[in-house]
Amino acid sequence: MLKKKNIAMVMAAASVVTSVAPVFADVTKQDEVIRTEGIQAFVAEVEAKFAVKYSDVVENAANVRNTHAYAITVGGTKTIVDKIAVGNEATQMTLAQFKDLVNGMKNGQAVDVKIANQGHEVRDGKVYKSGIPQYTVDTLNSAVTALGTTKTINNKVYTIDSTKKVISDKEVQYTLNFKNDTTKEVEYTATLATGDKTLNFESAQIVNNKLAGFEKSDYVELANDPANDIEKRLSKSTESTVNASTLFDGVKLTQAGNELASSTFEGNNYATTDDNTDRLPVEAANKASLINVVKENEKYEMKLFITNKNLVKSISATKSLTKDGDLSEMTIESSSKAVLEALIEKLDAYAPQTEAGLISGVNRFETAVEVSKARFANTADSVVLVGENAVVDGLASGPLAAAKNAPILYSKKDSVHESTMKEINRLFPTVKNKTVYIVGGEDIISKTVENELANKGLNIVRLAGDTRVDTSLAIAKEIGTAAQADKAFVVGYNGEADAMSVSSIASYKDAGRVTPILVSDRSGLTEATKGYISKEGMNNLELVGGEDVLTANVKSQLDAMKKTSTRVQGERRQDTNAAVIEKYFNKDADGNDKVYADNVYVAKSDVLVDALVAAPLVSKDNTMQPIVLATKTLTEKQEIALEKVVQGTVDKTTLIQVGDGVLKTVMNKIAELIK
């Protein structure tokens, strides 16, 4: 049977929608589920319908005018209103709150939305409560039944021949032929469908003594028809159909198969149903119940619901309909039943190669917060605040954070993110002598944010310059002579990844001193940077990156200043990362240990927001630890360097992933290399 997988690093931790307690009762069909890619379009539809209000006209009752023509309910408990009435917070929400709720949904979350037309008609651009009713399935069926098969109109008898076309459970169409019994001529054909205005079959239109149609029904006050309500489940999930060969090559699981095997999933129970109304408890799954025979000897399939095991469910687990916790619905197809059976056996036998730790949140703000909590269980002396999209400004922030006993957190340009502010409040139970270092100019983090924090009584220090070169100098100066070593790392103007590779090393306190990271123009050091190096007596400079980011002129400048400089580099960012790991964490030429690696941290190599905030982790135990930059693959040089990493002084080196996005296969490979 399939075993439940519990791998902590599969997915960032998530929680249920807290502002609306979901009630899952009305949405009962899979085609009523709107997945991730369609959610924003549906939100736009909600916004458009919410904007429809009854016009201020005499035809509308006074208590109806300027009220909403659609009642929109979220989660079965809250109605969207213009303004929440005092005391109705539990049953009302604004449109802005609804949009925030949807935008804040985490992977695997779901919430139901119901749009009920209160009854309205638009005429000449105005919205009326009264109008001509529209046919529903029930009213159209009833109207045709009541009409019968013969009818006397204008003293003539007509035989009515009706043909019904069923389009869906909410759509039908009738074609009615009215044949004159005397002339045997079909004088009029009516095509009626759900949504059409209702007709008054007692009020015929006669042209040239022939039946030409019927008048529409009289105006009535329109009311809600539950049959026409729009009921959708918004699910932060995806669905896909894959061939079994994508997951299994006939002998072993592919990379995609390993990713699936390391996740948490449930299987559709085809033994009891083939319409997604029952899920097998994973512990009870077996081949016979998991495989559906679409066409014997030609096509077989099984359906898996991949879930977020960290997400608390808000709906009965006995239902197969997309629900809270579902990340994706995967249909796996094959022309061979035996292949699917073999795939099930491989999934069943899968054993993860590593129980790597995971420090992650659902976005960069919350990942930074989780790193902060891992580093600072109680309080901190300071906080380093970096713009959410300003990794280039923050690339020199690692040693600053270590020197100031601070985490690195992210901020929006014009406001402090809710998660960030909550973490600042946790770190600073009292604001006395507490400092927030803002990295970057006001175009990155505005004066509004600075004032917001200052108004809390915090000391604010902004570290910024006209360029990232100047910003790195400002950071180095803030660290101060007493807190920094007589050496520095020099990275290129576009060397963000290079800076991340050395950030943990730069943040390591050697005799209480960190190593600053200085940014250089590609062509050479600025006069300000050279002056700072001389003033601070920095005699050893390490250039990080190849000559495509730091030209030979940089070394020539340092040679002219009588400074010792070395270069650590690779052909690409991951190879430079490998070179750094090899230099600091492999044995030397004589076979002696350099630095013990008790922990190895891994973060994405393509997007560096997680690697940036990881640097302060190494200062927790004042030990130098490597950061591996990898997303989908390791380079050959990274593999060689990791295989030679000197093991920590504890029982074994601990592997920790910072942030989401690193493939499980990459983590397994690293675990294999450092074991």
C-alpha positions, 0 to 999 in steps of 0.5 A: 500500500502507499505510504504517507510521506512526511518530508519537511522540505516539500513545501513551505509551511502554510496555515488556513485562511484566518479571516474567513472560516471556510464553510464547504457546503454549496460547491459540490462539483469539480467543474465549479473549482477555479484553480490558481490561474483563474482566480484573478479573473474571477476576482475581477468578476466579483468586483464587477458584480459588486459594483452593480447597484439599483438605480435611484429611480422612482420605479425602484422602492426607496429602500432598494435604491443604491443597494447591491443587485448581487449578494456575494458571500465568502466562505459561507459566513461573510457577505461583502459590503461597502462598510462593515456595520459595528458589531457585524465583523463576523458576518461582513467584509469589504471588497478590499478585505476579500481581495486581500484574503484571496491574494494572501491565500497560501498554496493549498488553501481554498475558499468558497464564494457564492454570487446571488443575483437579487433580481434585476434588469438593466434598461437604458443603462439603469438598473431596475428591481422590476423586469421581465423574468428570465427562463430557468431550467425549471420555469422553461420546462414548466412553460413548455409542459403547460403549453401542451401540444395544441393551442387555439390562437386567433380562432385557429388550432395549432399543433405544437411540436417541441424539441428539447436540447439539454446543454448542461444541468443549468442550460436547456433549449427548446425549439417549438414549431406552431403548425396550422392544423388547417393549412398544415403550414408551420407559421412560427418557430420559437427558439427558447433557452434558459436566460431568455425573457419569458413569453406570454403565450396568451398574447400572440402577435398576428401579422397578415393573419398569421402567427408571428410570435408572442409578447413578452411577459409583464414586468414583475418585481424580480427576486433571487433564483437559487438555481442561477446562483454562481458558486465557486471554490477558489483553490490555490492549486493546479491540475495536470495530466502526465504520462507515466513515463514522465515519472517512471522509466520502467526501472526506477523513478525519474527526477519528477517521480522522486519529487512526487514520491517525496510529497504527501498525496492521496489517491482517488478510490476507483473501487467505489467511484470514478467521479472524484467523490471518494478518496482512499485513505493513503494507508489503505491504498492498493493497486486495484483501487488506484487504477482506472481502466479507461479502455481495456488494453489501451488506456489506464489512469490513476489520480493523485491529490498532492497535498500540503501536509502543513495546512490544517484542513477545513473540510471533511477528508472523506470528500474527493472534491478539491479542498483545503490542503490540495496543492495539485491534482495529477492524472497519470496515464499509461497504455499499460496497466503493468506500468502503473502497477510498477509505478505504485510499487516504486512510490510505495517503496520510496525512502527519502535520502535525507531528512533535511531541515527547512527554514521557510515561509510562504514568501520572502518576508515570512522566510526572513522571519522564520530565519530570524526566529531560528537565529534569535529565539528570544530577542535581538539587539538590532534589525537590518531592514532591506527592500523587498526587491533590493538584493543588490543593496543588501548584498553587503548586509550579512556581516553588518547583521552579524556585527550588530547581533541582528537578523535581516528582514524585508520591507515593502517600499512604503510600508512595513510588511505585517509579518516583518512588523510582528517579528520586530515587535517580538524581537524588541519587547522594549524599544530602549536602545534598539536600532533598525538599520535601513539599507538603501535610499528612500527609493527603496524604503521610503521615509514613510517606513522610517517614520513608522518605525521611529514613531515606535521609539526605535533608533533609525540608521539609514545606510545608503549611497548614490550607488551600491558601491557607496552603500557597501562603504556606508555599511562597512563604516557602520560596522566600524574598525573595532568590529571588523577584521583587517581584510575584506571581500571585494565583489563585482557591481553585479556580483550578487551571487558571489556575495551570497557565496561568501556572506556566511564566511564574512559574517563569521566572527573571528576574534569578535570581528566580521569581514566586510564585503565591498562592492567594486565597479567592474573596471576598478575600485573607486577613490572612496573605496581605495581610501577606505581600505587604506584608512582601515589598514586592510592588508588582505583583500579577496576578490570574489568572481572572475574577470567578467565581474572584476577586471584585472585592473582591480588587482593591479590597483591593490598591488599598487597600494601594496595590498595582498589580494587573491581571487576565488572564482568560477565560470558561473555563479554556482562554480564560484560558489563551489570555489568558495566552499572548496577554499574554506571547507575542504582539506588543505594541500597537506590534508589538514582540516580547514573549517568544520562544517556542522551545518550546510545551508542551501538556498536557490541560486536563481533568486537570491532573496533567501540566501541573503537572509541566511547569513546571520545564521552562522553567527548563532554558534559563531561557527563558519558554515557554507551556503550552497547556491542551487535550484534545479541542479548542482554543477560538477564542481559543486559536487566535487567541493561538497564531497570534500567538505570537512564534517562537523564536530558533532555526530554529522553535518546537518543539511538545512534548506532556507526558503522554498524552490530547491528541488528535492533531488538536489537536496538528496544529492547534497546529503549523499555528498556530505554524508 
